[in-house]
């Protein structure tokens, strides 16, 4: 059946070749020959910004104007709901998750602590502290495994403080370090330092001035908290650092330390400490136990006590069993807080961006007291979405509609955190988000470990993690110490099997339908298509939801195509996404593989109207003699992985950056063997 299109609507299509409206098939077909021939001309015209071709987000979000042309949002996008893959039925196997008892019935005064220390704590005793403190006070080495947010930091801080206070000879500042605590990232070091809160404790981390750190080392530091890379730097360059009085060596977040490639640094530190001090107490703490952690425990611990806080109802070893945790049960299952609700939603690639934006609006604009963290796979993705949401969703949230009072919605607040930021900015963002009661933090996995961010209610994983352990650490930023929290994992239809992969590790997830997330757009009339007769929001149906999602997508695309700079940002973010997608480990390749991606649909999720061409042209020009495309892709992908914010040193990592292996000598899915 032919459909009549008015000339007014025809002029608002994507730059027709002639004055007449093109045929429907050619207008909707993404692969038409005429569209390909005029694509470069269309881009140039968009950049010139002619009034009838492009509608800026500001004009659209400012509400209705005096003219009818300004009232109508310019829908230039192809339909988001056509040519999408079918969303499969999600058959979730019901599994029994491993649980931990967060609080123990015993109080702190029953653990043999000094009365002055007991008087400091006004809360119940967490289980990990109840099991760890007596063992550590006996002077035993320990390997502690407990879920994220269960209080592992205090589990070693309290025994360290009590043992140092009990020394017969009075501790002097000039004695040097009595306790050495190694942590993976700068944020974790700041968190541990704040937890210790002692006068003569200090932290060493990348991004700070070495000269000021050397001055503090000369004056004396009794409890030294450091990242491995910066401590190795001081061992090699600072003469007045010595470890002759070390009594405690603590490796916090040991699995993360190994994941970041600090094996060689740990070896240097252990050799330096062993050269000056043979007798000391060693502690390893981690939320997950990997083969690398167990090998590190064999090297650094002497006859350790293995402590796990898993419920006895699960088939787990005795928490106080003195053995090396080599059993498959310990390595394959993960403890998840009982107060954490886990969800997953299947979203076609073209709808990922609007679905994420709708979920942020639903939780942080129309609900009170919500605080959200959104995880991305690279720094470029964080920067792109941060800029996009600031110029679209944030501008929209400040302008109340004529039909809605200002009190009907809450203002949005966006922050970003990744490894390429300057250290001062990273610290400021961390403190601001910690002290804020609401807000949305867009970040990489640099914020996935060891950070205690209060009152976080939602964790959104926009890009699926590369391992179940990383999944556990991400969702562990919420539901901490008995508080309630929720998480959402966004997957494409081709990635649905990932849910079964998580279920094999006893991780149980419930499904949220994409339509339920997008329905929140009906609560905001700024996303309504301007028609002759206004339609009330409570009478909307599926068609209205789709139209509003298309309007929101148009807002994103108008911003992305508003200048050459924003288009370039979107292309770089798309390129970074594809590179990160190719770094999934070998066991996940049947689920996450680049060949499963539809480039045109993925481009839509970055606000691009067409799939960009020649994403790797610059790399090809630099390496013309490279035989084959696969080798080139591996080198490019690995560089993207090292710039994703996972490393502790960030963009200005100094010597830390030079310690990374050459990208061309190692494949992304291959891990270096520990201490090889």
Helices and strands as residue ranges (DSSP letters): H 7-10, H 24-28, H 33-37, H 39-48, H 57-61, H 68-71, G 108-110, H 115-118, H 127-137, E 142-145, H 152-165, G 173-175, E 179-183, H 186-196, E 201-204, H 210-219, E 223-227, H 228-237, E 248-251, H 254-259, H 263-276, E 281-286, H 291-300, E 305-308, H 328-332, E 340-346, G 349-351, H 352-364, E 371-375, H 379-391, H 393-397, G 406-408, E 414-417, H 423-435, E 439-443, G 445-447, E 458-461, H 468-475, G 480-482, E 485-491, G 493-495, H 498-503, E 510-511, H 514-518, G 519-523, G 525-527, G 537-539, H 542-560, H 564-581, G 586-588, G 594-596, H 599-604, H 617-622, H 629-642, G 650-652, H 655-658, G 663-665
